[in-house]
């Protein structure tokens, strides 16, 4: 008999479910389930990918120096305090591998990113879920949940799938209220959709126990390239680099990300278009009887009267070739997360939801 068994906690991991992209029997489908940029990547990033083809036989950089320099130049950060990963997910994975283990606790909030408990269990730590208040992070609840076993606190800001965010002063209060030896991770995947927001960089710069993560998968339109980064004190970056694989990012991904982050005009265009259509879609859904909290992201959390109504609306949308995201797994069974698409996609969603509410679906 084979007695090979995995480490404790591994089999407790529920497999992550990404956003659906197909509807059986339909070809004219619009995917609004993964918060992707409907405009795609910067043309400069696309050209960088083409140019990289001639160098596919070469190993990529092990220190990501060019990309870190670009990120630092654009955001006013020290490149030596930046680490790059295969999406921000991998940077989060570095953190738990380096700072948590068996017997430890990792705090995440009620409606936070579903990877957090997976990452905790991956290293044998116990995930601790803290309640939110009306789909907003409750700093006092997080601080109250801390124990002598707490090692990491994950904060998604802006939130996913809630789309809400807490102000910088509250994040600073959380950071300053944590017990000694606890690392605060500010997951800022949607930072770029908030005009003038630094994602927590200022909070990191003033403290020794905070790390901020960002991604190229959202506003930069590079979800298929899988590039993310983190910013932290040098002491933390030094630790994380020791668990990072030396060739974790391809040369093509590095080139695309560098071109994307330097194209500030394109990012500004995507931010403006998202804000415009997000406001329009939220108003259209509210007029149809489907409210949502003000969104700070590129999606709207549409709320219904019950789980049954939310699921029925999702089914009706699928029949029209519109794929959105059910979020019962995030503790929000009566809601649907709807990515802000382009103008045509937003119009189709608004009409489909209105038709459903009026019994015309």
C-alpha positions as CSV (number, residue, x, y, z in Angstrom):
1,X,0.0,0.0,0.0
2,X,1.2,3.5,-0.9
3,X,1.5,5.6,2.3
4,X,2.7,8.8,0.6
5,X,0.7,11.6,2.0
6,X,0.8,15.4,1.5
7,X,1.6,17.9,4.2
8,X,-1.1,18.8,6.7
9,X,-3.5,21.4,5.3
10,X,-3.0,20.6,1.6
11,X,-6.1,18.5,1.2
12,X,-8.1,21.2,3.0
13,X,-7.5,23.5,0.1
14,X,-10.6,24.2,-2.1
15,X,-9.4,24.6,-5.7
16,X,-9.5,28.2,-7.0
17,X,-12.2,28.8,-9.6
18,X,-11.5,31.4,-12.2
19,X,-14.1,33.3,-14.1
20,X,-15.9,31.3,-16.8
21,X,-15.3,32.2,-20.4
22,X,-17.7,30.0,-22.4
23,X,-21.5,29.4,-22.7
24,X,-22.5,26.1,-24.3
25,X,-24.1,26.6,-27.7
26,X,-23.3,30.3,-28.0
27,X,-20.5,32.0,-30.0
28,X,-21.3,35.7,-29.5
29,X,-20.2,35.7,-25.9
30,X,-18.9,38.6,-23.8
31,X,-16.8,37.7,-20.8
32,X,-17.3,40.0,-17.8
33,X,-16.3,37.5,-15.1
34,X,-12.5,38.2,-14.6
35,X,-12.2,41.9,-14.4
36,X,-10.1,42.1,-17.6
37,X,-9.3,45.3,-19.4
38,X,-11.8,45.4,-22.4
39,X,-9.3,47.6,-24.3
40,X,-6.5,45.1,-24.0
41,X,-2.9,46.0,-23.4
42,X,-1.0,49.1,-24.5
43,X,0.1,48.9,-28.2
44,X,3.6,49.4,-26.9
45,X,3.3,46.3,-24.8
46,X,2.0,44.4,-27.8
47,X,5.0,45.5,-29.9
48,X,7.4,44.6,-27.1
49,X,6.0,41.1,-27.2
50,X,6.6,40.9,-31.0
51,X,10.1,42.2,-30.6
52,X,10.9,39.6,-27.9
53,X,10.3,36.7,-30.2
54,X,13.8,37.1,-31.6
55,X,15.2,36.5,-28.1
56,X,13.2,33.4,-27.1
57,X,16.4,31.3,-27.0
58,X,17.9,33.5,-24.3
59,X,17.3,33.0,-20.6
60,X,15.5,36.0,-19.0
61,X,17.0,38.3,-16.4
62,X,17.2,36.8,-13.0
63,X,16.9,40.2,-11.1
64,X,14.3,41.9,-13.3
65,X,16.3,45.0,-13.1
66,X,14.9,46.8,-16.1
67,X,11.3,46.2,-15.0
68,X,12.0,47.2,-11.4
69,X,13.7,50.4,-12.7
70,X,10.7,51.2,-14.8
71,X,8.2,50.6,-12.0
72,X,10.4,52.7,-9.7
73,X,10.6,55.6,-12.1
74,X,6.9,55.6,-12.8
75,X,5.8,55.4,-9.2
76,X,8.7,57.2,-7.5
77,X,9.9,54.1,-5.6
78,X,13.3,52.6,-4.9
79,X,13.8,49.7,-7.3
80,X,15.8,47.9,-4.6
81,X,12.6,47.7,-2.6
82,X,10.6,46.0,-5.5
83,X,10.2,42.3,-6.2
84,X,8.5,40.8,-9.3
85,X,6.4,37.7,-9.5
86,X,4.2,35.6,-11.7
87,X,1.2,37.8,-11.0
88,X,0.8,39.4,-7.6
89,X,-0.4,35.9,-6.5
90,X,3.2,34.7,-6.6
91,X,4.4,37.6,-4.5
92,X,1.7,36.7,-2.0
93,X,2.9,33.2,-2.1
94,X,6.5,34.3,-1.3
95,X,5.2,36.1,1.7
96,X,3.4,33.1,3.3
97,X,6.3,30.7,2.5
98,X,8.7,33.1,4.2
99,X,6.7,34.3,7.1
100,X,4.1,31.7,8.1
101,X,4.0,28.0,8.8
102,X,2.4,25.2,10.9
103,X,0.7,26.5,14.0
104,X,0.6,30.1,12.8
105,X,-2.5,32.1,11.8
106,X,-3.1,34.2,8.7
107,X,-6.0,36.8,8.9
108,X,-8.1,37.7,5.9
109,X,-11.5,39.5,5.8
110,X,-14.9,38.0,5.1
111,X,-15.1,39.0,1.5
112,X,-11.4,39.1,0.7
113,X,-9.6,37.5,-2.2
114,X,-10.2,33.7,-2.1
115,X,-6.5,32.9,-2.6
116,X,-5.7,34.0,1.0
117,X,-7.0,30.9,2.8
118,X,-5.5,28.7,0.0
119,X,-2.1,30.3,0.6
120,X,-2.3,29.9,4.3
121,X,-3.2,26.2,4.1
122,X,-0.4,25.8,1.6
123,X,2.2,26.3,4.3
124,X,0.2,24.6,7.1
125,X,-1.0,27.8,8.7
126,X,-4.6,28.4,9.8
127,X,-6.7,31.0,7.9
128,X,-8.7,33.2,10.2
129,X,-11.7,34.9,8.6
130,X,-12.7,38.3,10.0
131,X,-16.2,39.8,9.4
132,X,-16.7,43.0,7.4
133,X,-19.3,45.7,7.9
134,X,-21.7,46.2,5.0
135,X,-19.1,44.9,2.5
136,X,-16.3,47.1,4.0
137,X,-13.2,46.1,5.9
138,X,-13.6,46.6,9.6
139,X,-10.1,47.5,11.0
140,X,-11.3,47.0,14.7
141,X,-12.5,43.5,13.9
142,X,-9.1,42.7,12.4
143,X,-7.2,44.0,15.4
144,X,-9.5,42.1,17.7
145,X,-8.8,38.9,15.8
146,X,-5.0,39.1,16.3
147,X,-3.5,36.6,18.7
148,X,0.1,35.5,19.6
149,X,-0.2,33.1,16.7
150,X,-0.9,35.7,14.1
151,X,1.8,36.2,11.5
152,X,0.2,37.8,8.5
153,X,-2.8,40.1,7.8
154,X,-4.1,40.3,4.2
155,X,-6.0,43.4,3.3
156,X,-7.5,43.8,-0.2
157,X,-7.8,47.6,-0.9
158,X,-9.8,48.3,-3.0
159,X,-11.7,45.1,-2.3
160,X,-12.5,42.2,-4.5
161,X,-15.4,41.4,-5.0
162,X,-16.8,44.2,-2.9
163,X,-15.3,47.1,-5.0
164,X,-15.2,49.2,-1.8
165,X,-12.1,50.6,-0.1
166,X,-11.1,52.1,3.2
167,X,-9.2,55.4,3.5
168,X,-5.4,55.6,4.0
169,X,-5.9,56.7,7.6
170,X,-7.7,53.5,8.4
171,X,-5.0,51.4,6.7
172,X,-2.4,53.3,8.7
173,X,-4.4,52.7,11.9
174,X,-4.4,49.0,11.1
175,X,-0.7,48.9,10.4
176,X,0.1,50.7,13.6
177,X,-2.3,48.7,15.8
178,X,-0.9,45.2,14.8
179,X,1.1,43.3,17.4
180,X,4.9,43.1,17.0
181,X,5.9,40.5,14.5
182,X,2.8,40.7,12.3
183,X,3.2,41.5,8.7
184,X,0.5,43.6,6.9
185,X,0.0,42.8,3.2
186,X,-1.8,45.4,1.3
187,X,-3.1,43.7,-1.9
188,X,-3.7,46.6,-4.4
189,X,-4.6,44.8,-7.6
190,X,-7.1,47.5,-8.4
191,X,-5.1,50.5,-7.2
192,X,-4.7,52.1,-10.7
193,X,-8.4,52.5,-11.1
194,X,-8.4,55.1,-8.2
195,X,-7.2,58.5,-9.4
196,X,-4.2,59.7,-7.3
197,X,-4.0,56.6,-5.1
198,X,-0.6,55.2,-4.3
199,X,-1.9,51.8,-3.2
200,X,-0.3,52.1,0.2
201,X,3.2,53.0,-0.9
202,X,3.5,55.8,1.6
203,X,2.4,53.5,4.4
204,X,5.0,51.0,3.4
205,X,7.7,53.6,3.2
206,X,7.2,54.7,6.8
207,X,7.1,51.3,8.4
208,X,9.1,48.1,8.6
209,X,6.3,45.5,8.6
210,X,4.1,46.4,5.6
211,X,4.3,45.2,2.0
212,X,2.2,46.4,-0.9
213,X,1.4,44.2,-4.0
214,X,0.3,45.2,-7.4
215,X,-0.5,43.5,-10.7
216,X,-0.2,44.0,-14.5
217,X,-3.4,41.8,-15.0
218,X,-6.0,44.5,-14.6
219,X,-5.6,48.0,-15.9
220,X,-2.5,47.1,-17.9
221,X,-4.4,44.3,-19.8
222,X,-1.6,41.7,-19.3
223,X,-3.5,39.0,-17.5
224,X,-2.2,36.4,-20.0
225,X,1.4,37.4,-19.2
226,X,1.1,36.9,-15.4
227,X,3.3,39.7,-14.0
228,X,2.9,41.3,-10.6
229,X,5.1,43.1,-8.1
230,X,5.6,44.0,-4.5
231,X,7.1,47.0,-2.7
232,X,8.4,46.6,0.9
233,X,11.3,47.5,3.1
234,X,14.6,46.1,1.9
235,X,14.8,43.6,4.8
236,X,11.6,42.0,3.6
237,X,12.5,42.1,-0.1
238,X,15.8,40.3,0.8
239,X,13.9,37.6,2.5
240,X,11.4,37.2,-0.4
241,X,14.1,37.0,-3.0
242,X,15.5,33.9,-1.2
243,X,12.3,31.9,-1.9
244,X,11.8,33.3,-5.5
245,X,12.8,31.1,-8.4
246,X,15.6,32.9,-10.3
247,X,13.8,32.6,-13.7
248,X,10.2,33.0,-12.6
249,X,9.3,35.6,-15.3
250,X,9.9,35.1,-19.0
251,X,11.8,37.6,-21.1
252,X,8.6,38.2,-23.1
253,X,6.6,38.9,-19.9
254,X,9.3,41.3,-18.6
255,X,9.4,43.2,-21.9
256,X,5.6,43.5,-22.1
257,X,5.3,44.7,-18.5
258,X,8.1,47.3,-18.8
259,X,6.5,48.8,-22.0
260,X,3.0,48.8,-20.3
261,X,4.1,50.6,-17.1
262,X,5.9,53.3,-19.1
263,X,2.9,54.0,-21.3
264,X,1.2,56.4,-18.8
265,X,-1.1,57.9,-21.4
266,X,-2.7,54.6,-22.2
267,X,-3.2,53.8,-18.5
268,X,-4.8,57.3,-18.1
269,X,-7.1,56.5,-21.0
270,X,-8.2,53.2,-19.6
271,X,-8.8,54.7,-16.2
272,X,-11.0,57.5,-17.6
273,X,-13.0,55.1,-19.8
274,X,-13.5,52.7,-16.9
275,X,-14.7,55.5,-14.6
276,X,-17.1,56.8,-17.2
277,X,-18.7,53.5,-18.1
278,X,-18.6,52.3,-14.4
279,X,-20.7,55.3,-13.4
280,X,-23.1,54.8,-16.4
281,X,-23.5,51.1,-15.7
282,X,-24.1,51.5,-12.0
283,X,-26.8,54.1,-12.6
284,X,-28.4,51.9,-15.3
285,X,-28.5,48.9,-12.9
286,X,-29.8,51.1,-10.1
287,X,-32.6,52.4,-12.3
288,X,-33.5,48.8,-13.0
289,X,-33.8,48.0,-9.3
290,X,-30.3,46.5,-8.8
291,X,-28.2,48.6,-6.4
292,X,-24.5,48.5,-5.8
293,X,-21.9,50.2,-3.5
294,X,-19.8,53.0,-5.1
295,X,-17.1,51.1,-6.9
296,X,-13.4,51.9,-6.8
297,X,-12.4,49.2,-9.2
298,X,-13.2,48.0,-12.8
299,X,-16.3,46.0,-11.7
300,X,-19.6,46.5,-10.0
301,X,-21.0,44.3,-7.3
302,X,-24.7,44.1,-8.3
303,X,-26.9,43.2,-5.4
304,X,-30.2,41.3,-5.6
305,X,-33.0,40.5,-3.2
306,X,-31.9,36.9,-2.6
307,X,-29.5,34.2,-3.8
308,X,-32.3,32.8,-5.9
309,X,-32.8,36.1,-7.8
310,X,-29.1,36.6,-8.3
311,X,-28.6,33.1,-9.7
312,X,-31.7,33.5,-11.9
313,X,-30.4,36.7,-13.3
314,X,-27.0,35.1,-14.0
315,X,-28.8,32.3,-15.9
316,X,-30.7,34.9,-17.9
317,X,-27.5,36.8,-18.7
318,X,-25.8,33.6,-19.9
319,X,-28.7,33.0,-22.2
320,X,-27.8,36.3,-23.8
321,X,-24.1,35.5,-24.0
322,X,-23.1,37.6,-21.1
323,X,-20.8,35.9,-18.5
324,X,-20.5,37.5,-15.1
325,X,-19.3,36.1,-11.8
326,X,-21.4,34.5,-9.0
327,X,-19.7,35.4,-5.7
328,X,-21.5,33.1,-3.2
329,X,-18.0,31.6,-2.5
330,X,-17.0,35.0,-1.2
331,X,-19.9,35.1,1.2
332,X,-22.1,37.2,-1.1
333,X,-24.7,34.8,-2.5
334,X,-27.2,37.5,-3.4
335,X,-24.8,39.4,-5.6
336,X,-23.1,39.2,-9.0
337,X,-19.8,40.7,-9.9
338,X,-19.9,42.4,-13.3
339,X,-16.7,43.6,-15.0
340,X,-17.0,47.1,-16.6
341,X,-16.6,46.3,-20.3
342,X,-16.6,48.5,-23.3
343,X,-19.6,50.7,-24.2
344,X,-21.3,47.9,-26.2
345,X,-20.9,45.4,-23.4
346,X,-22.2,47.7,-20.7
347,X,-25.2,48.5,-22.9
348,X,-25.9,44.8,-23.4
349,X,-25.6,44.1,-19.6
350,X,-27.9,47.0,-18.6
351,X,-30.6,45.9,-21.1
352,X,-30.3,42.2,-20.1
353,X,-30.6,43.0,-16.4
354,X,-33.5,45.4,-17.0
355,X,-35.3,42.7,-19.1
356,X,-34.8,40.2,-16.3
357,X,-36.2,42.5,-13.6
358,X,-39.2,43.3,-15.9
359,X,-39.8,39.6,-16.5
360,X,-38.8,39.8,-20.2
361,X,-35.8,37.5,-19.9
